[in-house]
Amino acid sequence: MNADTPLTRSLLIILAMANFVVGMGAFVVIGVIEPVAQDLGVAPATAGQLLTVYALAYAPLSPLLVALTGRIGRRRVLTAGLTLFALAAMLGALAPSYDWLAASRILAAAGAGVVTPVGAAIVAGLAPPDRRASALAAVFLGITLAQVLGVPAGSWVAYTFGWRAALWIVVALAVPTALLIWTRVPAGLQFQATTLKDLGALLRDGPMMLAIAITAVFLGAIFTLYTYMAPLLSGTMGYGRDQITLILLVFGVGAVIGNILGGWLADRYGAGRTLLGLFLVQLVAMPFYSLLPVATPLLVLWTLGWSTLGWAFGNPQQLRLVILAGPRAPVALALNASAIYVGSALGSGFGALLISGPGYSALGLGAAVAMLAAIAALLLSLRVSGRTA
C-alpha cells in the first residue's frame, strides 16, 4: 500500500458515487416488484426472488473476483466492474422474459462484486486508524443515498413509466460514473495484492468467518421485512404509488442518518458494544410491522427509527472486520459484501415463505425471530474472537 497517497475528499466522493449506482441497481427491485410481476406475468413473491438471484450470484463471485484481480490496478478493476454493471442493467431493461431478467441480475452481481469491496479496501487502507470508521461511513454513504433517493425514485418511475425505465436510469448513472473513475481515481495506488491463497486462508479461519456471518444473519432479518415492504403496505395499508414511495423515501432518510450514526458510535464506543445495542433495538422494532394497519404518521416515524438503527450496522461491522483481519482486510471486506447479499437472499426467501403461509402480517414477527439468531451469533463471535474491536 502506498501510504503517501492521501485520502482526499474527491476520492471519497467518487467512490461514494460508485456505491450509489451499485446500491440503486441492486435494490431498485424492492420498489418495482409489483410492476415487474404484472408485466412479466409472475407472482409478486417470484418477482421478489430477483433480489435472491442477485444475492446468490454475488456471494461467491465477489470474493472470488476480488482475489483473482488482486494484482490488477485498483482503478482498472473499479472501472471494469462498473462498466459490467451498466451492461447488465441495460440487458435487464431489454429483458423479454423473467428468466432473461434474472440472468441479467447475475451479470450485475459480478460487476458490483468488485466495486464495493475494492472501494472499501482503498478507504480502509488510506484512512488513519482513528478515522477508519468515519471514512468508511463516508464512502458507504453512496449506498445509503441509494436507499433515500434511488429506490424511492425507481419505484415512482416504475409505477409511472414502467419498471424498464427504472433500469435505464441505472444505465444512465453507471456509464458516466465509470468514466469518472477512470479519469479521476489516481492510477498509482499500490496495495498489497490479494490472491486465492488469501481467500482460502480466510475461509479456514473459524472466528473470522463467524464474524463475517453475523452480517448475513442480521441482514437476513432486515430483508425478511424490507424486501416485501411495497406489497406489505399495499395489502395492509391500502397504499398506492405515492404512499409507497413516501415510506421508501423515509426508510432511505433513516439509512443516511444511520450510516453517519454508525460510524460515530463505532469510533466512540467500539464496534462490539455498538453492534449489540443495535441488534437489541431491532428485536423490539420489527414486530410493529405485524400490527399494520396503523395511522400513517406513526408508520412514518417508526420506519424512520427502524431504518436509522438498522443501517447504523454497516460501519461498526466493517470496522470490526478490518481490525480482526489485519492485512487480509480486502478479502474480508469482499466476503462481508458477499454476506450482505447472502443475508438479503435468506431474508427475501424467508419472507416469501411467510407470505405464502401465514401472510404479510407475519413478516414483522418472522423478522424478529431471525434477529434473535443474529444476537446469538454476535454474542458467540464476541466471545470467540476475544475482542470487540
C-alpha positions as CSV (number, residue, x, y, z in Angstrom):
1,M,0.0,0.0,0.0
2,N,1.2,3.5,-0.8
3,A,0.9,5.3,2.5
4,D,2.0,8.6,0.8
5,T,-1.3,8.7,-1.2
6,P,-3.8,11.0,0.7
7,L,-7.4,10.0,1.1
8,T,-8.8,13.1,-0.5
9,R,-12.4,14.3,-0.3
10,S,-12.7,14.0,-4.1
11,L,-11.7,10.3,-3.9
12,L,-14.3,9.7,-1.2
13,I,-17.0,11.4,-3.3
14,I,-16.2,9.3,-6.4
15,L,-16.2,6.1,-4.5
16,A,-19.4,7.1,-2.9
17,M,-20.9,7.8,-6.3
18,A,-20.0,4.3,-7.5
19,N,-21.6,2.8,-4.4
20,F,-24.7,4.9,-5.1
21,V,-25.1,3.4,-8.6
22,V,-24.4,-0.1,-7.3
23,G,-26.8,0.3,-4.5
24,M,-29.6,1.6,-6.7
25,G,-29.1,-1.0,-9.3
26,A,-29.1,-3.8,-6.6
27,F,-32.0,-2.7,-4.5
28,V,-34.3,-1.0,-7.1
29,V,-36.0,-4.4,-7.4
30,I,-37.6,-3.8,-4.0
31,G,-39.6,-0.9,-5.3
32,V,-40.6,-2.4,-8.6
33,I,-41.8,-5.9,-7.5
34,E,-45.5,-5.3,-8.4
35,P,-44.8,-3.7,-11.8
36,V,-42.4,-6.5,-12.8
37,A,-44.9,-9.1,-11.6
38,Q,-47.7,-7.6,-13.6
39,D,-45.6,-7.0,-16.8
40,L,-43.9,-10.4,-16.9
41,G,-46.9,-12.5,-15.6
42,V,-45.4,-13.8,-12.4
43,A,-46.4,-13.7,-8.7
44,P,-45.0,-10.9,-6.5
45,A,-43.1,-13.4,-4.4
46,T,-41.5,-14.7,-7.6
47,A,-40.6,-11.2,-8.7
48,G,-39.1,-10.6,-5.2
49,Q,-36.7,-13.5,-5.9
50,L,-34.8,-11.3,-8.4
51,L,-33.1,-10.0,-5.3
52,T,-32.4,-13.5,-4.2
53,V,-30.9,-14.4,-7.6
54,Y,-28.6,-11.3,-7.4
55,A,-27.6,-12.2,-3.9
56,L,-26.8,-15.8,-4.6
57,A,-24.6,-14.8,-7.5
58,Y,-22.9,-12.0,-5.6
59,A,-22.0,-14.2,-2.7
60,P,-19.4,-16.5,-4.4
61,L,-18.5,-14.1,-7.2
62,S,-17.4,-11.1,-5.1
63,P,-14.6,-12.7,-3.0
64,L,-13.5,-14.9,-6.0
65,L,-13.2,-11.9,-8.4
66,V,-11.5,-9.7,-5.8
67,A,-8.9,-12.4,-5.2
68,L,-8.4,-13.1,-8.9
69,T,-8.0,-9.3,-9.7
70,G,-5.7,-8.6,-6.7
71,R,-2.7,-7.9,-8.8
72,I,-4.5,-5.6,-11.2
73,G,-4.6,-1.8,-10.7
74,R,-7.5,-0.7,-8.5
75,R,-8.6,1.9,-11.0
76,R,-8.9,-0.7,-13.7
77,V,-10.8,-3.1,-11.5
78,L,-13.3,-0.4,-10.4
79,T,-13.9,0.8,-13.9
80,A,-14.3,-2.7,-15.4
81,G,-16.7,-3.6,-12.6
82,L,-19.0,-0.6,-13.0
83,T,-19.0,-1.0,-16.8
84,L,-20.1,-4.6,-16.5
85,F,-22.8,-3.4,-14.0
86,A,-24.0,-0.9,-16.6
87,L,-24.2,-3.6,-19.3
88,A,-26.2,-5.8,-17.0
89,A,-28.7,-3.1,-16.3
90,M,-29.1,-2.4,-20.0
91,L,-29.7,-6.1,-20.7
92,G,-32.3,-6.2,-17.9
93,A,-34.1,-3.2,-19.3
94,L,-34.4,-5.1,-22.6
95,A,-35.5,-8.4,-21.0
96,P,-38.4,-10.1,-22.8
97,S,-39.0,-12.6,-20.0
98,Y,-38.4,-13.2,-16.3
99,D,-35.6,-15.7,-17.0
100,W,-33.8,-13.1,-19.1
101,L,-34.2,-10.5,-16.3
102,A,-32.9,-13.0,-13.7
103,A,-29.8,-13.8,-15.9
104,S,-29.0,-10.1,-16.1
105,R,-29.0,-9.9,-12.4
106,I,-26.3,-12.5,-12.2
107,L,-24.1,-10.4,-14.5
108,A,-24.9,-7.3,-12.4
109,A,-23.8,-9.1,-9.3
110,A,-20.4,-9.9,-10.9
111,G,-19.8,-6.2,-11.7
112,A,-20.9,-4.9,-8.3
113,G,-19.0,-7.7,-6.6
114,V,-15.7,-5.9,-7.2
115,V,-16.8,-2.3,-7.0
116,T,-18.0,-2.2,-3.4
117,P,-15.2,-4.2,-1.6
118,V,-12.4,-2.7,-3.6
119,G,-13.6,0.8,-2.9
120,A,-13.9,-0.1,0.8
121,A,-10.4,-1.6,0.9
122,I,-9.0,1.6,-0.7
123,V,-10.6,3.7,2.0
124,A,-9.6,1.4,4.9
125,G,-6.1,1.3,3.6
126,L,-5.6,5.0,3.2
127,A,-7.5,6.4,6.2
128,P,-5.7,7.0,9.5
129,P,-6.7,4.3,12.1
130,D,-8.7,6.7,14.2
131,R,-10.8,7.8,11.2
132,R,-11.4,4.5,9.5
133,A,-15.0,4.1,10.6
134,S,-15.9,7.6,9.7
135,A,-14.1,7.3,6.3
136,L,-15.9,4.0,5.6
137,A,-19.2,5.7,6.6
138,A,-18.4,8.5,4.0
139,V,-17.8,6.2,1.1
140,F,-20.7,3.9,2.0
141,L,-23.0,7.0,2.2
142,G,-23.5,6.2,-1.5
143,I,-25.3,3.0,-0.8
144,T,-27.4,4.7,1.8
145,L,-28.2,7.5,-0.5
146,A,-29.4,4.9,-3.0
147,Q,-31.9,4.0,-0.3
148,V,-33.1,7.6,0.2
149,L,-33.1,8.6,-3.5
150,G,-32.5,5.7,-5.8
151,V,-35.0,3.1,-4.5
152,P,-38.0,5.5,-4.0
153,A,-37.3,7.3,-7.3
154,G,-37.0,4.0,-9.1
155,S,-40.3,2.9,-7.5
156,W,-42.1,6.1,-8.6
157,V,-40.7,5.8,-12.1
158,A,-41.6,2.1,-12.3
159,Y,-45.2,2.8,-11.3
160,T,-45.5,5.8,-13.7
161,F,-43.4,4.8,-16.8
162,G,-42.8,1.1,-16.2
163,W,-40.0,-0.9,-14.5
164,R,-37.8,-0.9,-17.5
165,A,-37.4,2.9,-17.2
166,A,-36.0,2.5,-13.7
167,L,-33.2,0.2,-15.1
168,W,-32.4,2.7,-17.9
169,I,-31.8,5.3,-15.2
170,V,-29.3,2.9,-13.6
171,V,-27.5,2.7,-17.0
172,A,-27.5,6.5,-17.4
173,L,-25.9,6.9,-14.0
174,A,-23.4,4.0,-14.3
175,V,-21.7,5.0,-17.6
176,P,-20.6,8.5,-16.6
177,T,-19.5,7.3,-13.1
178,A,-17.3,4.6,-14.7
179,L,-15.7,7.3,-16.9
180,L,-15.2,9.5,-13.9
181,I,-13.4,6.7,-12.0
182,W,-11.1,6.1,-15.0
183,T,-10.2,9.8,-15.3
184,R,-10.1,10.9,-11.7
185,V,-9.1,8.0,-9.5
186,P,-5.3,8.0,-9.1
187,A,-3.6,5.4,-11.3
188,G,-0.6,4.9,-8.9
189,L,-2.5,3.4,-5.9
190,Q,-0.4,0.4,-4.7
191,F,-2.0,-2.1,-2.3
192,Q,-0.9,-5.4,-1.1
193,A,-2.0,-7.9,-3.7
194,T,-4.7,-10.4,-2.7
195,T,-4.7,-14.0,-4.0
196,L,-6.8,-17.1,-4.0
197,K,-4.4,-18.3,-1.2
198,D,-5.5,-15.4,0.9
199,L,-9.2,-16.2,0.3
200,G,-8.6,-19.9,1.2
201,A,-6.8,-18.9,4.4
202,L,-9.6,-16.6,5.5
203,L,-12.3,-19.3,4.7
204,R,-10.5,-21.6,7.0
205,D,-10.4,-19.1,9.8
206,G,-13.3,-20.0,12.0
207,P,-13.5,-16.9,14.2
208,M,-13.2,-14.6,11.2
209,M,-15.9,-16.5,9.3
210,L,-18.2,-16.3,12.3
211,A,-17.6,-12.6,12.5
212,I,-18.5,-12.2,8.8
213,A,-21.5,-14.5,9.1
214,I,-23.1,-12.0,11.5
215,T,-23.7,-9.7,8.5
216,A,-25.7,-12.4,6.7
217,V,-27.8,-13.2,9.8
218,F,-28.5,-9.6,10.7
219,L,-29.4,-8.5,7.2
220,G,-31.4,-11.7,6.7
221,A,-33.7,-10.5,9.5
222,I,-33.9,-7.0,7.9
223,F,-34.6,-8.2,4.4
224,T,-37.3,-10.6,5.6
225,L,-39.3,-7.5,6.1
226,Y,-37.8,-4.8,3.8
227,T,-37.9,-6.8,0.5
228,Y,-41.7,-7.0,0.6
229,M,-42.3,-3.6,2.0
230,A,-44.2,-2.4,-1.1
231,P,-46.7,-5.3,-1.3
232,L,-47.0,-5.3,2.5
233,L,-48.0,-1.6,2.5
234,S,-50.3,-2.2,-0.5
235,G,-52.0,-5.2,1.1
236,T,-52.3,-3.9,4.7
237,M,-52.5,-0.1,4.4
238,G,-54.1,0.1,1.0
239,Y,-51.3,2.3,-0.2
240,G,-50.7,3.1,-3.9
241,R,-47.7,4.5,-5.8
242,D,-47.3,7.8,-3.9
243,Q,-47.7,6.4,-0.4
244,I,-45.3,3.5,-1.0
245,T,-42.8,5.9,-2.5
246,L,-43.1,8.1,0.7
247,I,-42.4,5.2,3.0
248,L,-39.4,4.1,1.0
249,L,-38.2,7.6,1.0
250,V,-38.5,7.8,4.8
251,F,-36.6,4.5,5.0
252,G,-33.9,6.0,2.9
253,V,-33.6,9.1,5.0
254,G,-33.2,6.8,8.0
255,A,-30.5,4.9,6.1
256,V,-28.5,8.1,5.6
257,I,-28.8,9.1,9.3
258,G,-27.9,5.6,10.3
259,N,-24.8,5.4,8.1
260,I,-23.4,8.6,9.8
261,L,-24.6,7.5,13.3
262,G,-23.0,4.0,13.0
263,G,-19.6,5.4,12.1
264,W,-19.7,7.9,15.0
265,L,-20.9,5.3,17.5
266,A,-18.2,2.8,16.4
267,D,-15.4,5.4,16.8
268,R,-16.7,6.5,20.2
269,Y,-17.9,3.3,21.9
270,G,-16.2,0.5,19.9
271,A,-17.8,-1.9,17.3
272,G,-18.8,-4.7,19.6
273,R,-20.9,-2.6,22.0
274,T,-22.4,-0.6,19.2
275,L,-23.5,-3.8,17.3
276,L,-25.1,-5.4,20.4
277,G,-27.1,-2.3,21.1
278,L,-28.3,-2.0,17.5
279,F,-29.3,-5.7,17.4
280,L,-31.4,-5.4,20.6
281,V,-33.2,-2.3,19.2
282,Q,-34.1,-4.2,16.0
283,L,-35.5,-7.0,18.0
284,V,-38.0,-4.6,19.6
285,A,-38.8,-2.6,16.5
286,M,-39.6,-5.2,13.8
287,P,-42.8,-6.8,15.3
288,F,-44.5,-3.5,14.9
289,Y,-45.0,-4.3,11.2
290,S,-47.2,-7.3,12.1
291,L,-49.6,-4.8,13.6
292,L,-50.5,-2.9,10.4
293,P,-52.7,-1.1,9.6
294,V,-51.8,1.8,11.8
295,A,-52.0,5.6,11.5
296,T,-49.7,6.9,8.7
297,P,-47.8,9.4,11.0
298,L,-47.0,6.6,13.4
299,L,-45.8,4.4,10.5
300,V,-43.6,7.2,9.1
301,L,-41.9,7.8,12.5
302,W,-41.5,4.1,13.3
303,T,-40.0,3.4,9.9
304,L,-37.6,6.3,10.2
305,G,-36.3,4.9,13.5
306,W,-36.2,1.3,12.3
307,S,-34.2,2.2,9.3
308,T,-31.8,4.6,11.2
309,L,-30.8,1.9,13.7
310,G,-30.8,-0.8,11.1
311,W,-28.4,0.9,8.7
312,A,-26.2,2.0,11.5
313,F,-24.9,-1.6,11.5
314,G,-22.7,-1.5,8.4
315,N,-19.8,0.7,9.6
316,P,-19.2,-0.8,13.0
317,Q,-19.3,-4.3,11.5
318,Q,-16.8,-3.3,8.8
319,L,-14.5,-1.6,11.3
320,R,-14.5,-4.8,13.4
321,L,-13.7,-6.9,10.4
322,V,-10.8,-4.6,9.3
323,I,-9.2,-4.8,12.7
324,L,-9.7,-8.6,13.1
325,A,-8.5,-9.4,9.6
326,G,-5.3,-7.2,9.5
327,P,-3.5,-7.5,6.1
328,R,-6.3,-9.7,4.8
329,A,-8.8,-6.9,5.2
330,P,-9.6,-6.6,1.4
331,V,-10.6,-10.2,1.2
332,A,-12.5,-9.9,4.5
333,L,-14.4,-6.9,3.1
334,A,-15.2,-8.9,-0.1
335,L,-16.6,-11.8,2.0
336,N,-18.5,-9.3,4.1
337,A,-20.0,-7.8,0.9
338,S,-21.0,-11.3,-0.1
339,A,-22.5,-11.9,3.3
340,I,-24.7,-8.8,2.7
341,Y,-26.3,-10.4,-0.3
342,V,-26.4,-13.9,1.4
343,G,-28.4,-12.1,4.0
344,S,-30.7,-10.4,1.5
345,A,-31.2,-13.8,-0.2
346,L,-32.0,-15.6,3.0
347,G,-34.3,-12.8,4.1
348,S,-36.2,-12.5,0.8
349,G,-36.6,-16.2,0.7
350,F,-37.8,-16.4,4.3
351,G,-40.2,-13.6,3.6
352,A,-41.6,-15.3,0.6
353,L,-42.3,-18.4,2.7
354,L,-44.1,-16.3,5.3
355,I,-46.2,-14.6,2.6
356,S,-47.1,-17.9,1.1
357,G,-48.1,-19.3,4.5
358,P,-49.4,-17.0,7.3
359,G,-49.4,-13.9,5.0
360,Y,-48.0,-10.4,5.1
361,S,-48.9,-9.9,8.7
362,A,-46.3,-12.5,9.7
363,L,-43.3,-10.6,8.2
364,G,-42.6,-8.4,11.3
365,L,-42.7,-11.3,13.8
366,G,-40.7,-13.5,11.4
367,A,-38.0,-10.8,11.1
368,A,-37.8,-10.5,14.9
369,V,-37.3,-14.3,15.3
370,A,-34.4,-14.1,12.7
371,M,-33.0,-11.2,14.8
372,L,-32.8,-13.5,17.8
373,A,-30.4,-15.7,15.8
374,A,-28.3,-12.7,14.9
375,I,-28.0,-11.7,18.5
376,A,-26.9,-15.2,19.4
377,A,-24.3,-15.2,16.6
378,L,-22.9,-11.8,17.7
379,L,-22.5,-12.9,21.3
380,L,-20.7,-16.0,20.3
381,S,-18.5,-14.1,17.9
382,L,-17.5,-11.6,20.6
383,R,-16.7,-14.4,23.0
384,V,-14.7,-16.4,20.4
385,S,-12.7,-13.5,19.0
386,G,-11.8,-12.3,22.5
387,R,-12.0,-8.7,21.3
388,T,-14.8,-6.2,20.4
389,A,-12.6,-4.2,18.0
